[in-house]
Structure formats: C-alpha cells, structure tokens
Amino acid sequence: MNYKELFKNKVILITGGTGFLGRALIKEILRYNPHSIRIFSRDEVKHHKVQELFKHNTKLRNLIGDVRDYKRLKRAMEDADIVIHAAALKRLDILEYNVSESINTNILGTLNVVSACLENNVEKAVFVSTDKACSPVNTYGACKFVGERIFTESNYSKGNKRTIFSCVRYGNVLESTGSVIPFFNSKIKKGEKIPLTDSRMTRFIISSEQAIELIFNALKYGIGGEIFVPKLPAFKIIDLIEILKEKHNANNKVESIGVRPGEKIHELMINNAEIPRTFIFNNMYIVTSSIEKYGKIKSVNYIVNGKKLEEKNICEYSSKDAVISKDEVKRLLKSLGAL
C-alpha cells in the first residue's frame, strides 16, 4: 500500500489539527486526494488561521471541540476512516503543577478517542506520543505512557470492531511551537541571556517531514498494538546554542539555570524492557505489544523484512548514545532548512 492508496477518498480526522503538526499533516494529506480532512480543535482563532492558510479549501472541515467532550468527539468522528490523535497538553514544566488537567486531556481524552473510534468503527487510528513516555519521570511523560497503553491494549479488548490502534513515539520536532530553536533564536535576537539547564543535556532531532512519514508508516504497516519509533540523530543542547550564536554573529551569555521540574538530562526512546520485542525496519524501530505473541505472526511486513533487536547488541535507545558532532548538527540543520 502506498500513501495514495492509504488516503484517497478517505475521511481523516485529526485531533489537535490546528497545531504545528496538524497543519503539516493537512498539507501533506491533501496531496493524496482524501475525501475530506476533519480538523478537530478547541481554539476557534486557530481554526480561522488554518482556513486562511489553506485558502478555505473545500476538503477541510473545521470542527470546534475538545477531546474531553466525548459526545462532541463521537459526533465529529461519524463515518471517519482514519483518526490521528495529536491533541494534548504538552508544556512539561507547567503540567508539573497542573497534574489533574493533564490527566483530563492526555489520559481521559485519549480514552474518549478510543471509545469514539470503536463506536464509529474507524478503520485505523494513530496516537502521537513522545520520547518522554519512555520510562517517564514527569507528569506529561506519565500521561503519554498511559495513553500509549490505552491505544495498544485497545487492540485486544475491541471485540468485533475493526479499528487498528497504533502509536508513534518521537522527540522534539524542529521549529515546532515551544521547541528550542525558535526559543533560542528569540533570546539571541533580543540580546538576552540564553538559559541552559545542564551542559550535558542531549536531545533527539526530527523534522516535521520525518514525523509525518512516521505517522504514515504506522498507518501503512501497523497491524495493531505497535509503537513506531524513528531512528534519529541526537545533539548536545550546548552545541545548538553555539551554532545559533554563530549564525547571528552574537555573543549572548549562557546562563546555567539547573534542570527544571520533571526534566531529563538525556531522552530515552526505547527502554531495556522493550528491546527484546523490538524490530528494526526501514530506518525505524517497531516496539511490538507485550500482549500479542508476535512470534507466532509470520506475515507482518516488518517482521518478515525487518530484524529483531538483540539485547547483547543494544540495551536501550537513548539520546546520549546517538549524539553527532557539532559540525554534523550544523550540516543537518542546513539540510533541513533550519539554519
């Protein structure tokens, strides 16, 4: 199945569809001639901006609603073929002080999405997760960890419903809302001090195009219960700051502020408990369900044409082990149009 076959004449609903990722998804999916794209979001101002951005494209349906509201979500999902669940509260530091709100949106909202998918007999659904869900240490990561479990478990408690539930897990998307590059650029241009939590800190790097491709591959290859993880490079935050200062010929001071509540020094994409049930295929990792006995399934593409990871070769997939040099980061950012 190619992407055209995946989306042609299909009805796609995107929760959180007015956000950075949602807009990028809309632009890409429109290339494959869908029947319509339903943009589900609670912010009417962002809906207006999306309408303007896509010149009031007749294939787009702007639906105001919140994933917390099951009745509205169920109605919005009627006759949908594909659901991409990207809606979430994401500000890590703020959510440490608003735990109940994070639960209401990121956990209960995800339960609502699953229930609405099953009620409407949706064909495929993908949950957009985060590297912070892997061995979580903060509220956002913990909620996304539970969200992954909700999606993967739903494949085995759905009865005779046809919905295939899969997840994608990745790190910071280049130049997305709240990401480090726009934040650092803003500080540099204003001549302000650049806050650095820890000089050892590393992060994975992914472009919006790569994030979209991962979601599409989850829809294309998923049989249910998997977590799709991209194989990515990582960078040192201090290297990124130096690259951006060089770009602007700036001499802003770097201020060490210490690790924020719930923040990790290094990000983890696959932990040691997941490695034994992970396959590498087409430059991505597929973490298979701990419930399903995948060893008994012989016809799955990523099992037939992929390779199972061995604990003796890799014990986890962490940003500290994928760091590339400063020059390589610079070349990569230029190739992605971020410099």
CORWODA-V280895 format. One line per field, one symbol per residue. ss: DSSP state (H for helix, E for strand, - for the rest). phi: phi as a letter, one per 20 degrees, with the letter a starting at -180 (. if undefined). burial: b if it has 24 or more other ideal C-beta (glycine too) atoms within 12 Angstrom, else e. Layout:
ss=???
phi=???
burial=???
This chain:
ss=--HHHHH---EEEEE----HHHHHHHHHHHHH---EEEEEE--HHHHHHHHHH------EEEEE-----HHHHHHH-----EEEE------HHHH---HHHHHHHHHHHHHHHHHHHHH----EEEEE--HHH-----HHHHHHHHHHHHHHHH---------EEEEEE---E------HHHHHHHHHHH---EEE-----EEE-E-HHHHHHHHHHHHHH-----EEEE---EEEHHHHHHHHHHH------EEE-----------EEE-HHHH--EEEE--EEEE------HHH----HHHH--EE--------EEHHH-E--HHHHHHHHHH----
phi=.effffdgmeedddfmfefgfgfffggffgfdlffaceddbedfffgfffgfgdllgfeecedfrcffefffffffegmfeccdedfaecfgffffdcffffffeedfffgffffffffelffbcceedbfffelfccfgffffgfggfffffffdcemefegddccccbefegmfgnffffffgffffemefefcfbfefcbfcbefffffffffffffdfdonececfececcegfffgfffffgeldcgfddfdnffgnedfceddceffegfddddblmbdceeffefeffeeddfgfefddcffdffdbdadcffedfdfgfffffffffemec
burial=eebeebbeebbbbbbbbbbbbbbbbbbbbbebebebbbbbbbeeebbeebeeebeeeebbbbbbbbbbbbeebbebbeebbbbbbbbbbbbbeebeeeeebbbbbbbbbbbbbbbbbbbbebbbbbbbbbbbbbbbbbbbbbbbbbbbbbbbbbbeebeeeebbbbbbbbbbbbbbbebbbebbbebbeeeeebbbbeeebbbbbbbbebbbbbbbbbbbbbbbbbbbbbbbbbbbbbbbbbbbbeeeebebebeeeeeeebbbebbbbbbeebbebbbbbeebbbbbbeeeebeeeeebebbeeeebbeeeebebbbbeebbbeeeebeebbeeeebe
